[in-house]
């Protein structure tokens, strides 16, 4: 690809990052060039973000209905999954799934909640009183 052909389509990451590509300059030598993105890649990224937001909305609904604890929605809001949350807290995935239950969450000690609060970058009281 020639430098002048390097796509500069608008994307969700415009002001955040650019991609490095190898392109040919006027002399036919390979150089690096920065691209803000390609339209097709931007569409894929938008679809991915839409899916993430759908997961968050569904998680919020489950927390509001009393089917899940705040840990469940905060995991999605913080762009985590069970494996990542497990590595941040040191809890086994199975334990975290138990903590998703509101009845179990209500009985967790402040010491246990502190690990979640730290992972979500918030205080224990804020976690206890979280409203989706």
N, C-alpha and C positions, 0 to 999 in steps of 0.2 A: 504494500500500500504506500502511496506517495504521501508526503507530509500534508499537502493541500487537500487530500482526500480523507484525512483523519476526521471522523465524525465528531461533531460538537453539539449534539442534540441535548435539549434540556432534560434534566432528570431530578429526582427527589434528592440526590446527593450533590447537586450543583455547587452549593456553597460549602460543602463539607470535604469532598475529596475529588480527585481526578484519577483517571487510569493511565498507566504508562504503557505505551505501545512502541514497537520498533517499526520505523517507517524509512522509506528511501528519500534522501534529499535530492536536490537538483543534479548532483553529480553521480547519482545512483548508489551512494554509500548509505549503509544502514546507520540510522541515528535514532534517538528516542524522541517521542512526541507525547504530549499530554492531551487526553480527550475528556470532555465532560460527560460523554456517554453516547450510546446509540439508542435510537427510538425504541427498537425492539427490546433492548435490555431494560430500558426505562419502564416499559409496559410490564415486563416480568417482575421488576422490583415493586412496581405499584400493586400488582396482584399479590405478591408476597406480603406486603404491608397490610393489604386489605384482609388477608387471611389471619394475620396476627391480631388485627383489631377485632375480627369476628370471634376469635378465641377469647379475647379479653371481655367482650360483651357477654358471651355465653357464661364465662366464669363469674362475672358480676351478677348475672341473673341467678346463678346457682347459690351464690353467697347471700343475696337478698332474700331468696326463698328459704334459706336455712338448710340447704342441702350440702353446702360446703363451708369450710372455715375461711377466714380472710387469707390464710396462707396460700390457698389455692389461686385466688385471683392475683395476689401480689407476686406469685411466681411468674405468671404470664406478663404482668405489667413490667416486671424487671427483666423480661426477655430470657427467662430461665426455663428449664425442663427439670424433671426429677433428678437426672444425673448431676446437673449443675448445682441445683439446690442441695443435693446430698453432699457434694464436695465442699460447698460453702459452710454447711452446718455440721457436718460430720455424722449426721443421722443416716441410717440405712433408708433406702427408697421405701421399703415396706413400712417403716416407722412414719415417714413423711405422709404416706397414703393414709395412715391411721390418724395423723394430725389434721388431715383434711376434713375429718368428721367434726362437726361443731361440738358434739358432746365430749369428744376427746380433747379438742382444742381448749374448751372451757376449764379443763382440769390440769392443763400444763402449768408447771411451775414457772416463775419469773426467770429462773436460770435457763430453762429450756427455751422459753420465748425469746430470751436475749439473743440466742444464736440466730433465730429467724429475724429478729429486729436488726441485728448487725448485717445480715445478708441482704436485707431490704433497705438498709441505710435509714433506719428510723428508730424511734424509741420504743420500749416495751409497752408503755401506756398507749402510745399511738397505735401499736399493733393490736392491743387488746380491744381498743375502741374503734377500730377501723370500720367504716361504713362504705360499702361498695356503691 
